[in-house]
Amino acid sequence: MIDFSPYTFTFEELKNQRVILIRFEYNSTLKDQIKELKGSKWNPELNAWHVPDSAEYRKLFNLPEDYSVGKYVLSKISLSNRAEIQRMIYQLKLKGYSPNTIRAYAHEFAQYLYYLKDFNAQDCGETEVRGYLIFCIDDLRLSENSLHSRINAVKFYYEKVLFQERIFLEIPRPKKQSKLPKALNMHEVRKILDATENLKHNTMLKLCYGMGLRLSEILNLKVANIDSKSMRVHIERGKGKKDRFVNLPESILDQLRSYYTQYKPKTYLFEGQYGGQYSPRTIQEVFKKALTKANITKKVGIHSLRHSFATHLLENGTDIRFIQELLGHNDIKTTFIYTHVSDKSIRKIISPLDNL
């Protein structure tokens, strides 16, 4: 694990892109370490190296989380409204929202403030919010999911920051498109795993599928969470900050031990090249390359392994209440969606045309 104490870090915005500037007293070893970081670049004008200002690099360098919007976006918002973004961020923090949610809400709310121009957000009401949503639908042509994200951010501001609970009572939400989870069949899962030869990557993908984990859950998994005696794994602070236990597949145990012996992770089960949590972008790219190598043309992401886990359990006759528990769903209605994906029984139905 790299010692980052010789480096100093500052934040900057270059060409509307937020970066972390890295400075240090010249040393060839220190320079080589920075050059190996993905996306690192040298800026002669600033006399500093820089990397993208991402959550992964902030965590790696032990820097505080960033929830602010960029200087360019702020420059488009009236002075009277800029303070409202910070008020909202403080309230989100106090209510214990996750860093990703805080960041998303701040950026979505900034778009609303940009739309308001010189109108003070505190003085706006139902008329202005309706006008903004019509603008998002007619001019921006946002999808239903994107529109819901913007509504949630604006709704939080008026109801939880300004405590104007009634403002959204008369504002309808657009109906969400009912999409089914994208699952892979067992043959496709096997091809993906066979195509992933790297021991660490293969182990990660197997655990994602074998335990039905979200990407964030596999990245947050710690060595101490694995109990090979009881064959259970403790998932800490999953979605909604819920803890749960899942079963460790017996078939992975020997491979997991080989992985531990070879990589010797210290805290997290899967750690990056320089220690700390593994990068979500890297494992997403690993999955994408495995799809290509396995000649699978379905447009799916790594989350499809979790969908496949649930679908295959259901097809094998597992009670849906147990699947709900393993997936960590609060509402069984969320789990019931997999009954629409698992069409094993439907495929057995014979068309009346075949009986003519």
MARGUKOL-25830 format. One record per residue (C-alpha): x, y, z; residue number from 1. Coordinates in steps of 0.2 Angstrom, whole numbers. Each point is the difference from the previous one (the first is absolute). Layout:
BEGIN
[pt [X, Y, Z], NUM]
...
end
This chain:
BEGIN
[pt [0, 0, 0], 1]
[pt [7, 17, -5], 2]
[pt [4, 13, 13], 3]
[pt [-8, 16, -6], 4]
[pt [7, 11, 14], 5]
[pt [14, 8, -11], 6]
[pt [-13, 6, -12], 7]
[pt [-11, 16, 2], 8]
[pt [-17, 1, -9], 9]
[pt [-11, 14, -5], 10]
[pt [-16, 1, -10], 11]
[pt [-2, 10, -17], 12]
[pt [-11, 1, -15], 13]
[pt [9, -2, -17], 14]
[pt [-10, 3, -16], 15]
[pt [-16, -3, 10], 16]
[pt [6, -16, 7], 17]
[pt [4, -2, 19], 18]
[pt [17, -7, 4], 19]
[pt [11, -4, 15], 20]
[pt [17, 9, -2], 21]
[pt [15, -10, 7], 22]
[pt [16, 8, 5], 23]
[pt [16, -7, 8], 24]
[pt [18, 3, 2], 25]
[pt [8, -7, -15], 26]
[pt [4, -19, 2], 27]
[pt [0, -12, -14], 28]
[pt [-8, -14, 10], 29]
[pt [-14, 12, 5], 30]
[pt [-2, 6, -18], 31]
[pt [-2, -18, -6], 32]
[pt [-13, -4, 13], 33]
[pt [-11, 15, -6], 34]
[pt [3, -5, -19], 35]
[pt [-7, -17, 3], 36]
[pt [-16, 7, 7], 37]
[pt [-14, -1, -13], 38]
[pt [-4, 16, -9], 39]
[pt [15, 9, 8], 40]
[pt [7, 15, -11], 41]
[pt [14, 13, 2], 42]
[pt [-5, 18, -1], 43]
[pt [15, 11, -3], 44]
[pt [-9, 16, 2], 45]
[pt [-5, -5, 18], 46]
[pt [16, -10, 3], 47]
[pt [-10, -14, 7], 48]
[pt [-7, -17, -5], 49]
[pt [-19, -2, 1], 50]
[pt [-13, -15, 0], 51]
[pt [-19, 1, -2], 52]
[pt [-9, 6, 15], 53]
[pt [-9, -16, 4], 54]
[pt [-7, -9, 15], 55]
[pt [13, -14, -2], 56]
[pt [15, 12, 0], 57]
[pt [-7, 10, 15], 58]
[pt [-1, -16, 9], 59]
[pt [17, -6, -5], 60]
[pt [9, 16, 5], 61]
[pt [-11, 1, 16], 62]
[pt [-8, 17, -5], 63]
[pt [-17, 5, 5], 64]
[pt [-16, -4, -10], 65]
[pt [-5, 13, -13], 66]
[pt [-18, 5, -2], 67]
[pt [2, 17, -8], 68]
[pt [-5, 4, -18], 69]
[pt [14, 7, -11], 70]
[pt [5, 18, -2], 71]
[pt [-7, 1, -18], 72]
[pt [-17, -6, 6], 73]
[pt [0, 12, 15], 74]
[pt [4, 14, -12], 75]
[pt [-16, -3, -8], 76]
[pt [-10, 1, 16], 77]
[pt [-5, 17, 7], 78]
[pt [9, 6, 16], 79]
[pt [-16, -1, 10], 80]
[pt [-3, -18, -3], 81]
[pt [18, -7, 2], 82]
[pt [-1, -1, 18], 83]
[pt [-16, -11, -1], 84]
[pt [11, -14, -7], 85]
[pt [11, 0, 15], 86]
[pt [-16, 0, 11], 87]
[pt [-7, -15, -8], 88]
[pt [17, -9, 1], 89]
[pt [1, 3, 19], 90]
[pt [-18, -7, 2], 91]
[pt [4, -15, -10], 92]
[pt [15, -3, 11], 93]
[pt [-10, 2, 16], 94]
[pt [-13, -13, -6], 95]
[pt [14, -12, -4], 96]
[pt [-2, -2, -19], 97]
[pt [14, -9, -9], 98]
[pt [14, 10, -9], 99]
[pt [-7, -6, -17], 100]
[pt [-17, 6, 4], 101]
[pt [6, 17, 7], 102]
[pt [11, 3, -16], 103]
[pt [-15, -5, -11], 104]
[pt [-12, 11, 9], 105]
[pt [12, 15, 0], 106]
[pt [2, -1, -19], 107]
[pt [-18, -3, -4], 108]
[pt [-5, 15, 11], 109]
[pt [13, 11, -8], 110]
[pt [-9, -3, -17], 111]
[pt [-16, 7, 8], 112]
[pt [9, 15, 6], 113]
[pt [8, 3, -17], 114]
[pt [-18, 0, -7], 115]
[pt [-6, 12, 13], 116]
[pt [13, 13, -6], 117]
[pt [-3, 16, 12], 118]
[pt [-15, -7, 8], 119]
[pt [3, -4, 19], 120]
[pt [-3, -19, 3], 121]
[pt [-7, 4, 17], 122]
[pt [-14, 11, -8], 123]
[pt [-5, -13, -13], 124]
[pt [-15, -11, 2], 125]
[pt [-11, -13, -10], 126]
[pt [-1, 11, -15], 127]
[pt [19, 1, -3], 128]
[pt [3, -18, 4], 129]
[pt [-13, -5, -13], 130]
[pt [7, 11, -12], 131]
[pt [17, -8, 3], 132]
[pt [-6, -17, -2], 133]
[pt [-9, 4, -17], 134]
[pt [17, 8, -6], 135]
[pt [8, -17, 5], 136]
[pt [-13, -10, -10], 137]
[pt [-2, 11, -15], 138]
[pt [17, 9, -3], 139]
[pt [12, -12, 8], 140]
[pt [-10, -16, -4], 141]
[pt [6, -9, 16], 142]
[pt [-4, -18, 2], 143]
[pt [-12, -5, 14], 144]
[pt [14, -6, 12], 145]
[pt [10, 16, -3], 146]
[pt [-16, 11, 3], 147]
[pt [-3, -10, 17], 148]
[pt [18, 4, 5], 149]
[pt [-3, 19, -2], 150]
[pt [-17, -1, 8], 151]
[pt [8, -9, 15], 152]
[pt [14, 14, 2], 153]
[pt [-12, 14, -1], 154]
[pt [-13, -8, 11], 155]
[pt [13, -3, 13], 156]
[pt [5, 19, 0], 157]
[pt [-18, 6, 2], 158]
[pt [-6, -13, 13], 159]
[pt [16, -4, 10], 160]
[pt [10, 16, -1], 161]
[pt [-14, 13, -1], 162]
[pt [-13, -11, 8], 163]
[pt [-14, 4, -13], 164]
[pt [-8, -17, 0], 165]
[pt [-15, 5, -10], 166]
[pt [8, 6, -16], 167]
[pt [1, -17, -8], 168]
[pt [-17, -6, 4], 169]
[pt [-8, 6, -16], 170]
[pt [15, -4, -11], 171]
[pt [-2, -17, -9], 172]
[pt [15, -11, -3], 173]
[pt [3, -7, -17], 174]
[pt [-4, -19, -1], 175]
[pt [16, -10, 0], 176]
[pt [4, -12, -14], 177]
[pt [-3, -18, 6], 178]
[pt [17, -8, -5], 179]
[pt [4, -18, 4], 180]
[pt [17, -4, 8], 181]
[pt [13, -6, -13], 182]
[pt [6, -17, 5], 183]
[pt [12, -12, -8], 184]
[pt [-3, -19, -2], 185]
[pt [11, -12, 9], 186]
[pt [9, -5, -16], 187]
[pt [4, 19, -3], 188]
[pt [6, 2, 18], 189]
[pt [12, -15, -2], 190]
[pt [7, 7, -16], 191]
[pt [3, 17, 9], 192]
[pt [9, -8, 14], 193]
[pt [10, -12, -11], 194]
[pt [6, 16, -10], 195]
[pt [6, 8, 15], 196]
[pt [17, -7, 4], 197]
[pt [7, 12, 12], 198]
[pt [-2, -8, 18], 199]
[pt [-5, 16, 8], 200]
[pt [-13, 5, -13], 201]
[pt [-6, -18, -2], 202]
[pt [-3, -1, 19], 203]
[pt [-9, 17, 0], 204]
[pt [-12, -5, -14], 205]
[pt [-3, -17, 8], 206]
[pt [-5, 8, 17], 207]
[pt [-11, 13, -8], 208]
[pt [-10, -14, -9], 209]
[pt [2, -13, 14], 210]
[pt [-7, 12, 14], 211]
[pt [-10, 12, -10], 212]
[pt [10, 15, 5], 213]
[pt [-2, 18, -6], 214]
[pt [16, 8, -7], 215]
[pt [2, 11, 15], 216]
[pt [-2, -16, 12], 217]
[pt [14, -10, -8], 218]
[pt [12, 16, 0], 219]
[pt [-5, 3, 19], 220]
[pt [3, -18, 5], 221]
[pt [13, -2, 13], 222]
[pt [11, -15, 4], 223]
[pt [-8, -1, 17], 224]
[pt [-17, -1, -7], 225]
[pt [4, -18, -7], 226]
[pt [-4, -14, 12], 227]
[pt [6, -16, -8], 228]
[pt [-5, -11, 15], 229]
[pt [-19, 5, -1], 230]
[pt [2, 3, -19], 231]
[pt [-9, 17, 2], 232]
[pt [5, 17, -5], 233]
[pt [-5, 16, 9], 234]
[pt [-5, 14, -12], 235]
[pt [2, 16, 10], 236]
[pt [-10, 16, -4], 237]
[pt [-8, -6, -16], 238]
[pt [-12, 10, -10], 239]
[pt [-11, 10, 13], 240]
[pt [14, -3, 13], 241]
[pt [-6, -17, 3], 242]
[pt [11, -15, 7], 243]
[pt [-4, -17, -6], 244]
[pt [8, -17, -1], 245]
[pt [2, -10, -16], 246]
[pt [6, -18, -3], 247]
[pt [18, -3, -6], 248]
[pt [-1, -12, -15], 249]
[pt [10, -16, 4], 250]
[pt [7, -1, -17], 251]
[pt [10, 17, 2], 252]
[pt [8, -4, 17], 253]
[pt [16, -8, -7], 254]
[pt [2, 14, -13], 255]
[pt [-3, 13, 13], 256]
[pt [14, -7, 11], 257]
[pt [12, -1, -15], 258]
[pt [-5, 18, -4], 259]
[pt [4, 6, 18], 260]
[pt [17, -9, 0], 261]
[pt [5, 8, -16], 262]
[pt [-7, 18, 2], 263]
[pt [1, 1, 19], 264]
[pt [-14, 14, 2], 265]
[pt [2, 10, 16], 266]
[pt [-17, 8, 4], 267]
[pt [-12, -2, -15], 268]
[pt [-1, -17, -8], 269]
[pt [3, 8, -17], 270]
[pt [13, 14, 0], 271]
[pt [7, 11, -13], 272]
[pt [18, 0, -7], 273]
[pt [5, 13, 14], 274]
[pt [-12, -7, 14], 275]
[pt [-17, 7, 5], 276]
[pt [-16, -5, -9], 277]
[pt [0, -7, -17], 278]
[pt [-6, 12, -14], 279]
[pt [-18, -2, -6], 280]
[pt [5, 5, -17], 281]
[pt [13, -13, -2], 282]
[pt [-11, -14, 5], 283]
[pt [-14, 6, -12], 284]
[pt [13, 1, -14], 285]
[pt [6, -18, 5], 286]
[pt [-18, -6, -2], 287]
[pt [-2, 9, -17], 288]
[pt [16, -8, -7], 289]
[pt [-7, -17, 6], 290]
[pt [-16, 2, -9], 291]
[pt [10, 4, -16], 292]
[pt [12, -15, 2], 293]
[pt [-15, -11, 4], 294]
[pt [-9, 6, -16], 295]
[pt [-15, 5, 10], 296]
[pt [-9, 15, -9], 297]
[pt [-13, 4, 13], 298]
[pt [1, 18, 6], 299]
[pt [2, -4, 19], 300]
[pt [11, 7, 14], 301]
[pt [8, -9, 15], 302]
[pt [-17, 2, 9], 303]
[pt [-7, -13, -11], 304]
[pt [10, -13, 10], 305]
[pt [-11, 5, 15], 306]
[pt [-16, -2, -11], 307]
[pt [6, -16, -6], 308]
[pt [3, -7, 17], 309]
[pt [-18, 4, 5], 310]
[pt [-8, -7, -16], 311]
[pt [10, -16, 1], 312]
[pt [-5, -3, 18], 313]
[pt [-18, 3, -4], 314]
[pt [1, -12, -15], 315]
[pt [8, -13, 12], 316]
[pt [-15, 1, 12], 317]
[pt [7, 11, 14], 318]
[pt [-14, 9, 10], 319]
[pt [-2, 18, -5], 320]
[pt [1, 5, 18], 321]
[pt [17, -7, 2], 322]
[pt [6, 9, -16], 323]
[pt [-7, 16, 7], 324]
[pt [11, -3, 15], 325]
[pt [16, -4, -9], 326]
[pt [-2, 15, -12], 327]
[pt [-4, 12, 15], 328]
[pt [-16, 7, -8], 329]
[pt [-11, 9, 13], 330]
[pt [-16, -4, -10], 331]
[pt [-4, -17, -8], 332]
[pt [-8, 9, -14], 333]
[pt [17, 5, -6], 334]
[pt [5, -19, 0], 335]
[pt [-16, -5, -9], 336]
[pt [6, 9, -16], 337]
[pt [11, -16, -2], 338]
[pt [-15, -10, -3], 339]
[pt [-3, 9, -16], 340]
[pt [18, -4, -5], 341]
[pt [0, -18, 4], 342]
[pt [-11, -7, -14], 343]
[pt [5, -19, 3], 344]
[pt [-18, -5, 3], 345]
[pt [-7, 11, -14], 346]
[pt [12, -8, -13], 347]
[pt [-9, -16, 4], 348]
[pt [-16, 6, -6], 349]
[pt [-5, -7, -17], 350]
[pt [-8, 12, -13], 351]
[pt [-17, -5, -6], 352]
[pt [7, 1, -18], 353]
[pt [11, -15, 4], 354]
[pt [-15, -10, 4], 355]
[pt [-9, 3, -16], 356]
end
